[in-house]
Amino acid sequence: MRIWLIGADQAGTSALRELRKNPDIEVVVTDTVERPRAVVERVIDAVDMVETVTPVNINLLARRIRPDLILMDGGAAQRALTRVTGGLAFAEAMLNEIKAASDYPCVVL
């Protein structure tokens, strides 16, 4: 099984720890920064792609990655927008839009 993890903040790092227990699961990790929490805590060596995922580009990226499932770390999206007024609400709305636009199964962590 191939899983695309978008964001490797707290929830994404926890998911990575659990997913690594099954050698049949391949995880592709993208984040908006090169050193998200999962890299800092040495759960993974590096992210596979530094990319901002939007409702516009999710299917283009997913066709390249070919995931069976997409997991999105909501905390990673919020991290990018915490300094903006209304950023948390915007991040949640953006995750819902990405999920709705995706042609692949999508779960927000």
C-alpha positions as CSV (number, residue, x, y, z in Angstrom):
1,M,0.0,0.0,0.0
2,R,1.2,3.5,-0.9
3,I,0.3,6.4,1.4
4,W,0.9,10.0,0.7
5,L,1.3,12.0,3.9
6,I,0.8,15.7,3.5
7,G,2.4,17.5,6.4
8,A,4.6,15.9,9.1
9,D,3.8,17.9,12.2
10,Q,2.5,16.2,15.4
11,A,-0.3,14.1,14.0
12,G,1.7,13.2,10.9
13,T,4.7,12.2,13.0
14,S,2.6,9.9,15.1
15,A,1.1,8.4,12.0
16,L,4.6,7.8,10.5
17,R,5.7,6.0,13.6
18,E,2.7,3.7,13.4
19,L,2.9,3.2,9.6
20,R,6.6,2.2,9.8
21,K,5.6,-0.9,11.8
22,N,4.3,-2.4,8.6
23,P,7.0,-3.0,5.9
24,D,4.3,-3.4,3.2
25,I,3.3,0.2,3.5
26,E,5.2,2.8,1.6
27,V,4.8,6.4,2.8
28,V,5.6,9.4,0.6
29,V,5.9,12.6,2.8
30,T,5.4,16.1,1.6
31,D,5.5,19.3,3.7
32,T,5.8,23.0,3.1
33,V,9.1,23.1,5.0
34,E,12.3,21.0,4.7
35,R,12.5,20.2,8.4
36,P,9.1,19.5,9.8
37,R,8.7,17.8,13.2
38,A,9.1,14.3,11.8
39,V,12.6,15.2,10.5
40,V,13.6,17.1,13.6
41,E,12.5,14.2,15.8
42,R,14.4,11.8,13.4
43,V,11.4,9.7,12.5
44,I,12.4,10.2,8.9
45,D,15.6,11.5,7.4
46,A,14.0,14.0,5.0
47,V,10.7,14.8,3.3
48,D,10.3,13.4,-0.2
49,M,9.0,16.7,-1.6
50,V,8.8,20.3,-0.3
51,E,5.5,21.3,-1.7
52,T,2.4,23.4,-1.0
53,V,-0.6,21.3,-1.7
54,T,-3.8,23.1,-2.8
55,P,-7.1,22.2,-4.2
56,V,-5.7,23.2,-7.6
57,N,-2.6,21.0,-7.6
58,I,-3.6,18.0,-5.4
59,N,-4.6,15.7,-8.3
60,L,-1.6,16.7,-10.4
61,L,0.7,15.8,-7.6
62,A,-1.3,12.6,-6.7
63,R,-1.0,11.3,-10.3
64,R,2.7,11.6,-9.9
65,I,2.8,9.9,-6.5
66,R,0.0,7.4,-7.2
67,P,-1.2,6.9,-3.6
68,D,-3.8,4.4,-2.4
69,L,-4.7,6.8,0.4
70,I,-3.9,10.4,1.3
71,L,-3.4,11.5,4.9
72,M,-3.3,15.2,5.7
73,D,-1.8,16.5,8.9
74,G,-4.2,19.3,10.0
75,G,-1.6,20.7,12.4
76,A,0.9,21.2,9.6
77,A,-1.6,23.3,7.7
78,Q,-2.4,25.3,10.8
79,R,1.4,25.8,11.5
80,A,1.8,27.7,8.2
81,L,-1.1,30.0,8.9
82,T,-1.1,30.7,12.7
83,R,0.2,34.2,12.4
84,V,-2.6,35.3,10.0
85,T,-5.8,36.6,11.5
86,G,-8.4,33.9,11.0
87,G,-5.6,31.5,9.9
88,L,-6.8,28.5,11.8
89,A,-10.3,28.8,10.3
90,F,-8.7,29.3,6.8
91,A,-6.5,26.3,7.3
92,E,-9.4,24.1,8.2
93,A,-11.4,25.3,5.2
94,M,-8.5,24.8,2.9
95,L,-8.1,21.2,4.1
96,N,-11.8,20.6,3.5
97,E,-11.4,22.0,0.0
98,I,-8.4,19.9,-0.8
99,K,-10.2,16.8,0.5
100,A,-13.2,17.6,-1.7
101,A,-11.1,18.3,-4.8
102,S,-9.1,15.1,-4.5
103,D,-9.8,12.2,-6.8
104,Y,-8.2,9.9,-4.2
105,P,-9.4,8.8,-0.7
106,C,-8.3,11.5,1.7
107,V,-8.3,11.6,5.5
108,V,-7.5,14.6,7.7
109,L,-5.5,13.6,10.9
